[in-house]
Each structure stands twice: as C-alpha cells, then as structure tokens.
Amino acid sequence: MKNILLIITLFISWNAIAEGCYNAESESYDATRDAKKAYRSSELSRCKRYAKKAYRHLQDVEYYASSCSCYNAESEANSGIRDAKKAYRSSELSRCKRYAKKAYRHASYAESESISCN
C-alpha cells in the first residue's frame, strides 16, 4: 500500500512539474510575440503597450519556470522582465524599441530553455 501511494505521489509531482514547464514555454511564446510587436512598432504608445504585455508574460514565465526548476528559462525571463520594464517606461520611441528588442531575445531564449526542460 505504501508503494502505491508513493508511486501516485511521484506521478502527481512529476505531472505538476511538467505542466509548469509547459506553461513557461507557452507564456514565453506570448512574450516573444508581444515584444516583437513592440520593437517593430512605429508609435511610442503602441511600443509601450506591447512591451507591457511582454513584461506581464515574462513575469509568468519566471514563475512557471521556477516551479518546474527550469533555472535557465527563469534567468532569461528575469532579464527579459528588466528590459521589457525599461521599454514600457521609456519616453522615446527609439529607446522603447531598443529595450523591447532585448526583451524579445530573452523571451525567445526562455522559450528554448523551457522546451528543453519538458
């Protein structure tokens, strides 16, 4: 009986970890998409709007990557959060685009790292 409970507990734990990594991958895909829209925009308000969306997705990536012990994805998400925040707080379009492009790279790397954790 103890062995069966141990097996069930391990299965549930593994399933939760795998789900966290899948969620990190999904959120990093969304962050990549929004950061790309930000750095390709021609208006400051649009750049800031999409950078803020990328920022929120990257926060989720960081959370999910942490929950599944995917440290490289978590680290990339953390760096992306920093740059996306700088982008959406910018008062100049060129600066917003520069930081949004950096956030895009970090989100893309986080996605790759999340895939390898699955």
Biopython code that builds the backbone (N, CA, C, O; Angstrom):
import numpy as np
from Bio.PDB.StructureBuilder import StructureBuilder

atoms = [
    (1, "MET", "N", (0.820, -1.201, 0.000)),
    (1, "MET", "CA", (0.000, 0.000, 0.000)),
    (1, "MET", "C", (0.860, 1.261, 0.000)),
    (1, "MET", "O", (0.555, 2.221, -0.707)),
    (2, "LYS", "N", (1.940, 1.262, 0.794)),
    (2, "LYS", "CA", (2.818, 2.428, 0.828)),
    (2, "LYS", "C", (3.476, 2.674, -0.514)),
    (2, "LYS", "O", (3.673, 3.820, -0.918)),
    (3, "ASN", "N", (3.816, 1.591, -1.207)),
    (3, "ASN", "CA", (4.445, 1.722, -2.526)),
    (3, "ASN", "C", (3.499, 2.357, -3.533)),
    (3, "ASN", "O", (3.912, 3.172, -4.358)),
    (4, "ILE", "N", (2.239, 1.982, -3.462)),
    (4, "ILE", "CA", (1.251, 2.554, -4.387)),
    (4, "ILE", "C", (1.075, 4.041, -4.110)),
    (4, "ILE", "O", (1.009, 4.839, -5.046)),
    (5, "LEU", "N", (1.000, 4.419, -2.858)),
    (5, "LEU", "CA", (0.875, 5.837, -2.504)),
    (5, "LEU", "C", (2.105, 6.626, -2.938)),
    (5, "LEU", "O", (1.988, 7.756, -3.411)),
    (6, "LEU", "N", (3.266, 6.039, -2.777)),
    (6, "LEU", "CA", (4.499, 6.693, -3.216)),
    (6, "LEU", "C", (4.511, 6.890, -4.722)),
    (6, "LEU", "O", (4.901, 7.953, -5.205)),
    (7, "ILE", "N", (4.094, 5.893, -5.457)),
    (7, "ILE", "CA", (4.044, 5.986, -6.925)),
    (7, "ILE", "C", (3.046, 7.051, -7.354)),
    (7, "ILE", "O", (3.335, 7.839, -8.255)),
    (8, "ILE", "N", (1.894, 7.084, -6.732)),
    (8, "ILE", "CA", (0.881, 8.090, -7.071)),
    (8, "ILE", "C", (1.397, 9.490, -6.749)),
    (8, "ILE", "O", (1.213, 10.411, -7.545)),
    (9, "THR", "N", (2.030, 9.661, -5.615)),
    (9, "THR", "CA", (2.591, 10.958, -5.227)),
    (9, "THR", "C", (3.667, 11.410, -6.211)),
    (9, "THR", "O", (3.701, 12.574, -6.608)),
    (10, "LEU", "N", (4.536, 10.495, -6.599)),
    (10, "LEU", "CA", (5.585, 10.830, -7.572)),
    (10, "LEU", "C", (4.986, 11.204, -8.923)),
    (10, "LEU", "O", (5.448, 12.142, -9.574)),
    (11, "PHE", "N", (3.963, 10.475, -9.339)),
    (11, "PHE", "CA", (3.320, 10.774, -10.622)),
    (11, "PHE", "C", (2.677, 12.155, -10.594)),
    (11, "PHE", "O", (2.820, 12.926, -11.543)),
    (12, "ILE", "N", (1.974, 12.470, -9.518)),
    (12, "ILE", "CA", (1.332, 13.782, -9.405)),
    (12, "ILE", "C", (2.378, 14.887, -9.381)),
    (12, "ILE", "O", (2.195, 15.923, -10.021)),
    (13, "SER", "N", (3.463, 14.684, -8.659)),
    (13, "SER", "CA", (4.538, 15.682, -8.600)),
    (13, "SER", "C", (5.166, 15.891, -9.969)),
    (13, "SER", "O", (5.373, 17.027, -10.394)),
    (14, "TRP", "N", (5.465, 14.804, -10.654)),
    (14, "TRP", "CA", (6.070, 14.905, -11.992)),
    (14, "TRP", "C", (5.134, 15.615, -12.952)),
    (14, "TRP", "O", (5.570, 16.436, -13.758)),
    (15, "ASN", "N", (3.840, 15.299, -12.868)),
    (15, "ASN", "CA", (2.858, 15.917, -13.748)),
    (15, "ASN", "C", (2.775, 17.424, -13.495)),
    (15, "ASN", "O", (2.667, 18.199, -14.445)),
    (16, "ALA", "N", (2.825, 17.845, -12.245)),
    (16, "ALA", "CA", (2.785, 19.276, -11.909)),
    (16, "ALA", "C", (4.029, 19.990, -12.431)),
    (16, "ALA", "O", (3.943, 21.116, -12.920)),
    (17, "ILE", "N", (5.177, 19.339, -12.327)),
    (17, "ILE", "CA", (6.416, 19.930, -12.829)),
    (17, "ILE", "C", (6.350, 20.081, -14.340)),
    (17, "ILE", "O", (6.690, 21.137, -14.873)),
    (18, "ALA", "N", (5.917, 19.040, -15.033)),
    (18, "ALA", "CA", (5.823, 19.095, -16.494)),
    (18, "ALA", "C", (4.842, 20.176, -16.936)),
    (18, "ALA", "O", (5.083, 20.866, -17.926)),
    (19, "GLU", "N", (3.737, 20.326, -16.206)),
    (19, "GLU", "CA", (2.753, 21.354, -16.541)),
    (19, "GLU", "C", (3.349, 22.751, -16.370)),
    (19, "GLU", "O", (3.105, 23.637, -17.189)),
    (20, "GLY", "N", (4.130, 22.948, -15.306)),
    (20, "GLY", "CA", (4.770, 24.246, -15.088)),
    (20, "GLY", "C", (5.712, 24.601, -16.223)),
    (20, "GLY", "O", (5.748, 25.749, -16.665)),
    (21, "CYS", "N", (6.469, 23.630, -16.697)),
    (21, "CYS", "CA", (7.391, 23.885, -17.813)),
    (21, "CYS", "C", (6.633, 24.153, -19.101)),
    (21, "CYS", "O", (7.040, 24.996, -19.901)),
    (22, "TYR", "N", (5.534, 23.440, -19.305)),
    (22, "TYR", "CA", (4.713, 23.709, -20.491)),
    (22, "TYR", "C", (4.147, 25.125, -20.429)),
    (22, "TYR", "O", (4.144, 25.837, -21.433)),
    (23, "ASN", "N", (3.675, 25.531, -19.268)),
    (23, "ASN", "CA", (3.138, 26.891, -19.107)),
    (23, "ASN", "C", (4.224, 27.943, -19.328)),
    (23, "ASN", "O", (3.961, 28.994, -19.913)),
    (24, "ALA", "N", (5.445, 27.662, -18.862)),
    (24, "ALA", "CA", (6.560, 28.584, -19.087)),
    (24, "ALA", "C", (6.836, 28.726, -20.580)),
    (24, "ALA", "O", (7.078, 29.827, -21.073)),
    (25, "GLU", "N", (6.797, 27.614, -21.287)),
    (25, "GLU", "CA", (7.008, 27.643, -22.739)),
    (25, "GLU", "C", (5.921, 28.451, -23.439)),
    (25, "GLU", "O", (6.210, 29.269, -24.313)),
    (26, "SER", "N", (4.678, 28.219, -23.053)),
    (26, "SER", "CA", (3.548, 28.924, -23.662)),
    (26, "SER", "C", (3.607, 30.427, -23.394)),
    (26, "SER", "O", (3.408, 31.232, -24.303)),
    (27, "GLU", "N", (3.879, 30.798, -22.155)),
    (27, "GLU", "CA", (3.962, 32.217, -21.798)),
    (27, "GLU", "C", (5.151, 32.897, -22.484)),
    (27, "GLU", "O", (5.060, 34.061, -22.875)),
    (28, "SER", "N", (6.254, 32.177, -22.630)),
    (28, "SER", "CA", (7.420, 32.789, -23.278)),
    (28, "SER", "C", (7.152, 32.994, -24.768)),
    (28, "SER", "O", (7.659, 33.944, -25.365)),
    (29, "TYR", "N", (6.361, 32.111, -25.366)),
    (29, "TYR", "CA", (5.955, 32.315, -26.760)),
    (29, "TYR", "C", (5.149, 33.613, -26.877)),
    (29, "TYR", "O", (5.380, 34.415, -27.783)),
    (30, "ASP", "N", (4.206, 33.811, -25.957)),
    (30, "ASP", "CA", (3.391, 35.036, -25.961)),
    (30, "ASP", "C", (4.246, 36.270, -25.706)),
    (30, "ASP", "O", (4.028, 37.315, -26.318)),
    (31, "ALA", "N", (5.211, 36.156, -24.810)),
    (31, "ALA", "CA", (6.110, 37.284, -24.524)),
    (31, "ALA", "C", (6.941, 37.626, -25.746)),
    (31, "ALA", "O", (7.149, 38.799, -26.056)),
    (32, "THR", "N", (7.413, 36.602, -26.438)),
    (32, "THR", "CA", (8.195, 36.815, -27.668)),
    (32, "THR", "C", (7.360, 37.550, -28.705)),
    (32, "THR", "O", (7.827, 38.506, -29.324)),
    (33, "ARG", "N", (6.135, 37.106, -28.888)),
    (33, "ARG", "CA", (5.227, 37.722, -29.866)),
    (33, "ARG", "C", (4.988, 39.203, -29.544)),
    (33, "ARG", "O", (5.066, 40.056, -30.428)),
    (34, "ASP", "N", (4.697, 39.501, -28.269)),
    (34, "ASP", "CA", (4.388, 40.875, -27.902)),
    (34, "ASP", "C", (5.619, 41.777, -27.924)),
    (34, "ASP", "O", (5.530, 42.937, -28.328)),
    (35, "ALA", "N", (6.756, 41.259, -27.496)),
    (35, "ALA", "CA", (7.987, 42.060, -27.553)),
    (35, "ALA", "C", (8.355, 42.371, -28.998)),
    (35, "ALA", "O", (8.847, 43.459, -29.298)),
    (36, "LYS", "N", (8.120, 41.426, -29.879)),
    (36, "LYS", "CA", (8.389, 41.643, -31.314)),
    (36, "LYS", "C", (7.486, 42.753, -31.861)),
    (36, "LYS", "O", (7.936, 43.617, -32.613)),
    (37, "LYS", "N", (6.222, 42.717, -31.479)),
    (37, "LYS", "CA", (5.294, 43.776, -31.898)),
    (37, "LYS", "C", (5.754, 45.131, -31.367)),
    (37, "LYS", "O", (5.629, 46.149, -32.047)),
    (38, "ALA", "N", (6.285, 45.131, -30.147)),
    (38, "ALA", "CA", (6.759, 46.382, -29.548)),
    (38, "ALA", "C", (7.935, 46.945, -30.328)),
    (38, "ALA", "O", (7.935, 48.125, -30.679)),
    (39, "TYR", "N", (8.932, 46.121, -30.602)),
    (39, "TYR", "CA", (10.123, 46.679, -31.255)),
    (39, "TYR", "C", (9.919, 46.958, -32.735)),
    (39, "TYR", "O", (10.740, 47.641, -33.347)),
    (40, "ARG", "N", (8.854, 46.452, -33.318)),
    (40, "ARG", "CA", (8.547, 46.761, -34.722)),
    (40, "ARG", "C", (7.543, 47.902, -34.874)),
    (40, "ARG", "O", (7.205, 48.285, -35.994)),
    (41, "SER", "N", (7.073, 48.440, -33.771)),
    (41, "SER", "CA", (6.049, 49.483, -33.840)),
    (41, "SER", "C", (6.644, 50.817, -34.266)),
    (41, "SER", "O", (7.838, 51.077, -34.113)),
    (42, "SER", "N", (5.774, 51.637, -34.798)),
    (42, "SER", "CA", (6.211, 52.954, -35.263)),
    (42, "SER", "C", (5.662, 54.079, -34.387)),
    (42, "SER", "O", (5.892, 55.254, -34.670)),
    (43, "GLU", "N", (4.951, 53.728, -33.343)),
    (43, "GLU", "CA", (4.398, 54.710, -32.416)),
    (43, "GLU", "C", (4.815, 54.351, -30.995)),
    (43, "GLU", "O", (4.813, 53.178, -30.622)),
    (44, "LEU", "N", (5.166, 55.344, -30.218)),
    (44, "LEU", "CA", (5.597, 55.123, -28.846)),
    (44, "LEU", "C", (4.512, 54.446, -28.017)),
    (44, "LEU", "O", (4.804, 53.519, -27.262)),
    (45, "SER", "N", (3.272, 54.891, -28.145)),
    (45, "SER", "CA", (2.192, 54.311, -27.330)),
    (45, "SER", "C", (2.001, 52.827, -27.632)),
    (45, "SER", "O", (1.746, 52.034, -26.725)),
    (46, "ARG", "N", (2.122, 52.459, -28.882)),
    (46, "ARG", "CA", (1.994, 51.050, -29.280)),
    (46, "ARG", "C", (3.179, 50.239, -28.751)),
    (46, "ARG", "O", (3.001, 49.125, -28.259)),
    (47, "CYS", "N", (4.372, 50.794, -28.852)),
    (47, "CYS", "CA", (5.565, 50.128, -28.344)),
    (47, "CYS", "C", (5.418, 49.870, -26.850)),
    (47, "CYS", "O", (5.698, 48.771, -26.372)),
    (48, "LYS", "N", (4.981, 50.876, -26.126)),
    (48, "LYS", "CA", (4.831, 50.752, -24.675)),
    (48, "LYS", "C", (3.746, 49.738, -24.307)),
    (48, "LYS", "O", (3.905, 48.969, -23.359)),
    (49, "ARG", "N", (2.661, 49.739, -25.049)),
    (49, "ARG", "CA", (1.553, 48.825, -24.769)),
    (49, "ARG", "C", (2.005, 47.367, -24.916)),
    (49, "ARG", "O", (1.729, 46.533, -24.054)),
    (50, "TYR", "N", (2.703, 47.072, -26.018)),
    (50, "TYR", "CA", (3.141, 45.694, -26.240)),
    (50, "TYR", "C", (4.310, 45.310, -25.334)),
    (50, "TYR", "O", (4.445, 44.146, -24.956)),
    (51, "ALA", "N", (5.138, 46.261, -24.991)),
    (51, "ALA", "CA", (6.230, 45.971, -24.051)),
    (51, "ALA", "C", (5.653, 45.611, -22.684)),
    (51, "ALA", "O", (6.171, 44.728, -22.001)),
    (52, "LYS", "N", (4.590, 46.289, -22.290)),
    (52, "LYS", "CA", (3.962, 45.980, -21.004)),
    (52, "LYS", "C", (3.319, 44.595, -21.028)),
    (52, "LYS", "O", (3.357, 43.875, -20.030)),
    (53, "LYS", "N", (2.732, 44.222, -22.158)),
    (53, "LYS", "CA", (2.172, 42.874, -22.292)),
    (53, "LYS", "C", (3.285, 41.837, -22.202)),
    (53, "LYS", "O", (3.133, 40.819, -21.527)),
    (54, "ALA", "N", (4.401, 42.091, -22.878)),
    (54, "ALA", "CA", (5.536, 41.172, -22.820)),
    (54, "ALA", "C", (6.044, 41.057, -21.392)),
    (54, "ALA", "O", (6.379, 39.966, -20.930)),
    (55, "TYR", "N", (6.100, 42.177, -20.701)),
    (55, "TYR", "CA", (6.528, 42.207, -19.298)),
    (55, "TYR", "C", (5.665, 41.276, -18.450)),
    (55, "TYR", "O", (6.188, 40.494, -17.656)),
    (56, "ARG", "N", (4.371, 41.356, -18.612)),
    (56, "ARG", "CA", (3.460, 40.515, -17.819)),
    (56, "ARG", "C", (3.641, 39.034, -18.146)),
    (56, "ARG", "O", (3.630, 38.189, -17.251)),
    (57, "HIS", "N", (3.806, 38.726, -19.438)),
    (57, "HIS", "CA", (4.038, 37.329, -19.822)),
    (57, "HIS", "C", (5.363, 36.822, -19.239)),
    (57, "HIS", "O", (5.451, 35.687, -18.770)),
    (58, "LEU", "N", (6.371, 37.662, -19.274)),
    (58, "LEU", "CA", (7.676, 37.254, -18.742)),
    (58, "LEU", "C", (7.624, 37.018, -17.229)),
    (58, "LEU", "O", (8.336, 36.159, -16.709)),
    (59, "GLN", "N", (6.798, 37.768, -16.538)),
    (59, "GLN", "CA", (6.617, 37.506, -15.107)),
    (59, "GLN", "C", (6.031, 36.108, -14.895)),
    (59, "GLN", "O", (6.429, 35.389, -13.979)),
    (60, "ASP", "N", (5.090, 35.739, -15.746)),
    (60, "ASP", "CA", (4.506, 34.402, -15.661)),
    (60, "ASP", "C", (5.535, 33.330, -16.017)),
    (60, "ASP", "O", (5.583, 32.271, -15.392)),
    (61, "VAL", "N", (6.350, 33.616, -17.019)),
    (61, "VAL", "CA", (7.408, 32.668, -17.391)),
    (61, "VAL", "C", (8.320, 32.432, -16.197)),
    (61, "VAL", "O", (8.651, 31.291, -15.874)),
    (62, "GLU", "N", (8.716, 33.498, -15.556)),
    (62, "GLU", "CA", (9.606, 33.377, -14.402)),
    (62, "GLU", "C", (8.971, 32.505, -13.312)),
    (62, "GLU", "O", (9.639, 31.651, -12.730)),
    (63, "TYR", "N", (7.717, 32.718, -13.048)),
    (63, "TYR", "CA", (7.007, 31.943, -12.023)),
    (63, "TYR", "C", (6.948, 30.462, -12.398)),
    (63, "TYR", "O", (7.319, 29.598, -11.603)),
    (64, "TYR", "N", (6.480, 30.179, -13.615)),
    (64, "TYR", "CA", (6.328, 28.779, -14.036)),
    (64, "TYR", "C", (7.673, 28.077, -14.160)),
    (64, "TYR", "O", (7.798, 26.912, -13.785)),
    (65, "ALA", "N", (8.672, 28.768, -14.679)),
    (65, "ALA", "CA", (9.996, 28.157, -14.801)),
    (65, "ALA", "C", (10.573, 27.835, -13.429)),
    (65, "ALA", "O", (11.230, 26.810, -13.246)),
    (66, "SER", "N", (10.327, 28.703, -12.485)),
    (66, "SER", "CA", (10.780, 28.451, -11.113)),
    (66, "SER", "C", (10.076, 27.227, -10.530)),
    (66, "SER", "O", (10.697, 26.413, -9.847)),
    (67, "SER", "N", (8.786, 27.104, -10.800)),
    (67, "SER", "CA", (8.012, 25.992, -10.233)),
    (67, "SER", "C", (8.429, 24.641, -10.805)),
    (67, "SER", "O", (8.200, 23.609, -10.176)),
    (68, "CYS", "N", (9.032, 24.635, -11.978)),
    (68, "CYS", "CA", (9.460, 23.353, -12.557)),
    (68, "CYS", "C", (10.981, 23.232, -12.564)),
    (68, "CYS", "O", (11.538, 22.366, -13.240)),
    (69, "SER", "N", (11.645, 24.097, -11.815)),
    (69, "SER", "CA", (13.114, 24.062, -11.668)),
    (69, "SER", "C", (13.848, 24.188, -12.997)),
    (69, "SER", "O", (14.866, 23.534, -13.220)),
    (70, "CYS", "N", (13.326, 25.025, -13.866)),
    (70, "CYS", "CA", (13.968, 25.286, -15.155)),
    (70, "CYS", "C", (14.734, 26.609, -15.013)),
    (70, "CYS", "O", (14.264, 27.668, -15.428)),
    (71, "TYR", "N", (15.911, 26.515, -14.422)),
    (71, "TYR", "CA", (16.643, 27.701, -13.978)),
    (71, "TYR", "C", (17.099, 28.597, -15.125)),
    (71, "TYR", "O", (17.101, 29.820, -14.980)),
    (72, "ASN", "N", (17.485, 28.017, -16.258)),
    (72, "ASN", "CA", (17.929, 28.855, -17.370)),
    (72, "ASN", "C", (16.771, 29.679, -17.942)),
    (72, "ASN", "O", (16.947, 30.848, -18.283)),
    (73, "ALA", "N", (15.601, 29.070, -18.044)),
    (73, "ALA", "CA", (14.426, 29.806, -18.519)),
    (73, "ALA", "C", (14.039, 30.892, -17.520)),
    (73, "ALA", "O", (13.660, 31.998, -17.905)),
    (74, "GLU", "N", (14.138, 30.567, -16.247)),
    (74, "GLU", "CA", (13.828, 31.542, -15.200)),
    (74, "GLU", "C", (14.783, 32.739, -15.281)),
    (74, "GLU", "O", (14.359, 33.887, -15.144)),
    (75, "SER", "N", (16.048, 32.468, -15.500)),
    (75, "SER", "CA", (17.046, 33.529, -15.592)),
    (75, "SER", "C", (16.803, 34.416, -16.816)),
    (75, "SER", "O", (16.891, 35.641, -16.729)),
    (76, "GLU", "N", (16.497, 33.791, -17.955)),
    (76, "GLU", "CA", (16.209, 34.569, -19.167)),
    (76, "GLU", "C", (14.950, 35.415, -18.973)),
    (76, "GLU", "O", (14.893, 36.563, -19.415)),
    (77, "ALA", "N", (13.959, 34.850, -18.319)),
    (77, "ALA", "CA", (12.727, 35.603, -18.062)),
    (77, "ALA", "C", (13.009, 36.802, -17.170)),
    (77, "ALA", "O", (12.474, 37.890, -17.387)),
    (78, "ASN", "N", (13.849, 36.597, -16.173)),
    (78, "ASN", "CA", (14.205, 37.689, -15.269)),
    (78, "ASN", "C", (14.878, 38.831, -16.026)),
    (78, "ASN", "O", (14.567, 40.001, -15.800)),
    (79, "SER", "N", (15.791, 38.491, -16.917)),
    (79, "SER", "CA", (16.463, 39.521, -17.726)),
    (79, "SER", "C", (15.473, 40.195, -18.665)),
    (79, "SER", "O", (15.530, 41.406, -18.877)),
    (80, "GLY", "N", (14.559, 39.399, -19.229)),
    (80, "GLY", "CA", (13.538, 39.960, -20.120)),
    (80, "GLY", "C", (12.605, 40.904, -19.389)),
    (80, "GLY", "O", (12.192, 41.923, -19.943)),
    (81, "ILE", "N", (12.269, 40.577, -18.154)),
    (81, "ILE", "CA", (11.414, 41.442, -17.334)),
    (81, "ILE", "C", (12.072, 42.808, -17.179)),
    (81, "ILE", "O", (11.427, 43.845, -17.330)),
    (82, "ARG", "N", (13.357, 42.788, -16.878)),
    (82, "ARG", "CA", (14.110, 44.039, -16.680)),
    (82, "ARG", "C", (14.048, 44.905, -17.947)),
    (82, "ARG", "O", (13.783, 46.104, -17.868)),
    (83, "ASP", "N", (14.290, 44.296, -19.103)),
    (83, "ASP", "CA", (14.313, 45.072, -20.340)),
    (83, "ASP", "C", (12.920, 45.492, -20.799)),
    (83, "ASP", "O", (12.747, 46.601, -21.304)),
    (84, "ALA", "N", (11.934, 44.629, -20.632)),
    (84, "ALA", "CA", (10.564, 44.997, -21.007)),
    (84, "ALA", "C", (10.066, 46.150, -20.150)),
    (84, "ALA", "O", (9.356, 47.033, -20.631)),
    (85, "LYS", "N", (10.444, 46.136, -18.877)),
    (85, "LYS", "CA", (10.058, 47.230, -17.982)),
    (85, "LYS", "C", (10.689, 48.544, -18.431)),
    (85, "LYS", "O", (10.034, 49.586, -18.431)),
    (86, "LYS", "N", (11.959, 48.491, -18.813)),
    (86, "LYS", "CA", (12.622, 49.697, -19.317)),
    (86, "LYS", "C", (11.947, 50.179, -20.601)),
    (86, "LYS", "O", (11.831, 51.381, -20.837)),
    (87, "ALA", "N", (11.508, 49.237, -21.420)),
    (87, "ALA", "CA", (10.843, 49.606, -22.673)),
    (87, "ALA", "C", (9.520, 50.313, -22.401)),
    (87, "ALA", "O", (9.264, 51.377, -22.966)),
    (88, "TYR", "N", (8.682, 49.742, -21.551)),
    (88, "TYR", "CA", (7.370, 50.365, -21.368)),
    (88, "TYR", "C", (7.419, 51.628, -20.522)),
    (88, "TYR", "O", (6.440, 52.373, -20.475)),
    (89, "ARG", "N", (8.528, 51.882, -19.858)),
    (89, "ARG", "CA", (8.682, 53.137, -19.109)),
    (89, "ARG", "C", (9.416, 54.210, -19.910)),
    (89, "ARG", "O", (9.627, 55.315, -19.412)),
    (90, "SER", "N", (9.801, 53.900, -21.127)),
    (90, "SER", "CA", (10.559, 54.841, -21.954)),
    (90, "SER", "C", (9.698, 56.012, -22.398)),
    (90, "SER", "O", (8.480, 55.902, -22.543)),
    (91, "SER", "N", (10.367, 57.129, -22.608)),
    (91, "SER", "CA", (9.658, 58.309, -23.105)),
    (91, "SER", "C", (10.042, 58.603, -24.557)),
    (91, "SER", "O", (9.562, 59.570, -25.149)),
    (92, "GLU", "N", (10.907, 57.766, -25.121)),
    (92, "GLU", "CA", (11.325, 57.927, -26.516)),
    (92, "GLU", "C", (11.104, 56.612, -27.260)),
    (92, "GLU", "O", (11.358, 55.535, -26.721)),
    (93, "LEU", "N", (10.631, 56.708, -28.499)),
    (93, "LEU", "CA", (10.359, 55.522, -29.295)),
    (93, "LEU", "C", (11.623, 54.690, -29.516)),
    (93, "LEU", "O", (11.585, 53.466, -29.392)),
    (94, "SER", "N", (12.726, 55.335, -29.838)),
    (94, "SER", "CA", (13.956, 54.577, -30.119)),
    (94, "SER", "C", (14.413, 53.776, -28.902)),
    (94, "SER", "O", (14.868, 52.639, -29.030)),
    (95, "ARG", "N", (14.291, 54.368, -27.745)),
    (95, "ARG", "CA", (14.681, 53.670, -26.511)),
    (95, "ARG", "C", (13.726, 52.513, -26.216)),
    (95, "ARG", "O", (14.158, 51.427, -25.829)),
    (96, "CYS", "N", (12.451, 52.747, -26.399)),
    (96, "CYS", "CA", (11.453, 51.704, -26.197)),
    (96, "CYS", "C", (11.750, 50.515, -27.111)),
    (96, "CYS", "O", (11.739, 49.364, -26.675)),
    (97, "LYS", "N", (12.013, 50.808, -28.375)),
    (97, "LYS", "CA", (12.286, 49.744, -29.343)),
    (97, "LYS", "C", (13.574, 48.990, -29.008)),
    (97, "LYS", "O", (13.637, 47.770, -29.162)),
    (98, "ARG", "N", (14.587, 49.702, -28.556)),
    (98, "ARG", "CA", (15.861, 49.067, -28.225)),
    (98, "ARG", "C", (15.681, 48.070, -27.080)),
    (98, "ARG", "O", (16.173, 46.945, -27.156)),
    (99, "TYR", "N", (14.984, 48.473, -26.029)),
    (99, "TYR", "CA", (14.778, 47.570, -24.901)),
    (99, "TYR", "C", (13.762, 46.471, -25.217)),
    (99, "TYR", "O", (13.871, 45.361, -24.697)),
    (100, "ALA", "N", (12.791, 46.768, -26.052)),
    (100, "ALA", "CA", (11.831, 45.741, -26.459)),
    (100, "ALA", "C", (12.529, 44.643, -27.263)),
    (100, "ALA", "O", (12.180, 43.468, -27.151)),
    (101, "LYS", "N", (13.515, 45.029, -28.073)),
    (101, "LYS", "CA", (14.257, 44.038, -28.847)),
    (101, "LYS", "C", (15.079, 43.144, -27.910)),
    (101, "LYS", "O", (15.188, 41.940, -28.138)),
    (102, "LYS", "N", (15.647, 43.727, -26.874)),
    (102, "LYS", "CA", (16.376, 42.929, -25.883)),
    (102, "LYS", "C", (15.426, 41.978, -25.162)),
    (102, "LYS", "O", (15.757, 40.813, -24.941)),
    (103, "ALA", "N", (14.247, 42.475, -24.795)),
    (103, "ALA", "CA", (13.246, 41.632, -24.130)),
    (103, "ALA", "C", (12.822, 40.494, -25.051)),
    (103, "ALA", "O", (12.606, 39.370, -24.598)),
    (104, "TYR", "N", (12.704, 40.788, -26.338)),
    (104, "TYR", "CA", (12.364, 39.768, -27.333)),
    (104, "TYR", "C", (13.397, 38.643, -27.332)),
    (104, "TYR", "O", (13.040, 37.465, -27.331)),
    (105, "ARG", "N", (14.664, 39.007, -27.331)),
    (105, "ARG", "CA", (15.721, 37.988, -27.322)),
    (105, "ARG", "C", (15.644, 37.118, -26.070)),
    (105, "ARG", "O", (15.738, 35.893, -26.148)),
    (106, "HIS", "N", (15.472, 37.759, -24.919)),
    (106, "HIS", "CA", (15.385, 36.998, -23.674)),
    (106, "HIS", "C", (14.151, 36.090, -23.663)),
    (106, "HIS", "O", (14.228, 34.953, -23.198)),
    (107, "ALA", "N", (13.035, 36.575, -24.162)),
    (107, "ALA", "CA", (11.821, 35.753, -24.216)),
    (107, "ALA", "C", (12.021, 34.558, -25.146)),
    (107, "ALA", "O", (11.571, 33.449, -24.857)),
    (108, "SER", "N", (12.697, 34.800, -26.256)),
    (108, "SER", "CA", (12.979, 33.724, -27.202)),
    (108, "SER", "C", (13.892, 32.668, -26.576)),
    (108, "SER", "O", (13.662, 31.468, -26.727)),
    (109, "TYR", "N", (14.924, 33.127, -25.874)),
    (109, "TYR", "CA", (15.817, 32.186, -25.186)),
    (109, "TYR", "C", (15.072, 31.437, -24.079)),
    (109, "TYR", "O", (15.298, 30.245, -23.875)),
    (110, "ALA", "N", (14.196, 32.125, -23.375)),
    (110, "ALA", "CA", (13.409, 31.476, -22.317)),
    (110, "ALA", "C", (12.526, 30.385, -22.904)),
    (110, "ALA", "O", (12.351, 29.324, -22.305)),
    (111, "GLU", "N", (11.975, 30.653, -24.073)),
    (111, "GLU", "CA", (11.149, 29.640, -24.736)),
    (111, "GLU", "C", (11.981, 28.406, -25.071)),
    (111, "GLU", "O", (11.554, 27.280, -24.815)),
    (112, "SER", "N", (13.145, 28.609, -25.632)),
    (112, "SER", "CA", (14.034, 27.478, -25.953)),
    (112, "SER", "C", (14.417, 26.693, -24.712)),
    (112, "SER", "O", (14.418, 25.462, -24.717)),
    (113, "GLU", "N", (14.740, 27.407, -23.662)),
    (113, "GLU", "CA", (15.129, 26.738, -22.411)),
    (113, "GLU", "C", (13.951, 25.990, -21.796)),
    (113, "GLU", "O", (14.132, 24.914, -21.226)),
    (114, "SER", "N", (12.748, 26.550, -21.905)),
    (114, "SER", "CA", (11.556, 25.881, -21.381)),
    (114, "SER", "C", (11.272, 24.579, -22.125)),
    (114, "SER", "O", (10.859, 23.586, -21.527)),
    (115, "ILE", "N", (11.496, 24.597, -23.418)),
    (115, "ILE", "CA", (11.293, 23.397, -24.223)),
    (115, "ILE", "C", (12.239, 22.286, -23.769)),
    (115, "ILE", "O", (11.844, 21.124, -23.669)),
    (116, "SER", "N", (13.481, 22.653, -23.498)),
    (116, "SER", "CA", (14.451, 21.645, -23.087)),
    (116, "SER", "C", (14.182, 21.111, -21.684)),
    (116, "SER", "O", (14.700, 20.055, -21.319)),
    (117, "CYS", "N", (13.375, 21.826, -20.887)),
    (117, "CYS", "CA", (13.036, 21.353, -19.542)),
    (117, "CYS", "C", (11.859, 20.387, -19.556)),
    (117, "CYS", "O", (11.637, 19.665, -18.584)),
    (118, "ASN", "N", (11.108, 20.367, -20.645)),
    (118, "ASN", "CA", (9.917, 19.478, -20.706)),
    (118, "ASN", "C", (10.295, 18.037, -20.717)),
    (118, "ASN", "O", (9.423, 17.170, -20.765)),
]
sb = StructureBuilder()
sb.init_structure("model")
sb.init_model(0)
sb.init_chain("A")
sb.init_seg("    ")
for serial, (resi, resn, name, xyz) in enumerate(atoms, 1):
    if name == "N":
        sb.init_residue(resn, " ", resi, " ")
    sb.init_atom(name, np.array(xyz, "f"), 0.0, 1.0, " ", f" {name:<3s}", serial, name[0])
structure = sb.get_structure()
